[in-house]
């Protein structure tokens, strides 16, 4: 297989797809940041860990 088997059009496609994916993720991040919906708090994680701990211990909720 040749190093330049994709050619220049393959390189354009490759970088275009990368730019599209990274750009769309960045746009979604900015939208969620603007709306205040990033939800980076620890409460959901702690709640799930508590439920799992109760299921393992066999204690009723």
Secondary structure, DSSP 8 states (H G I E B T S, - for coil): --TTSSHHHHHHHHHHHHHHHHHHHHHHHHHHHHHT-----SHHHHHHHHHHHHHHHT---
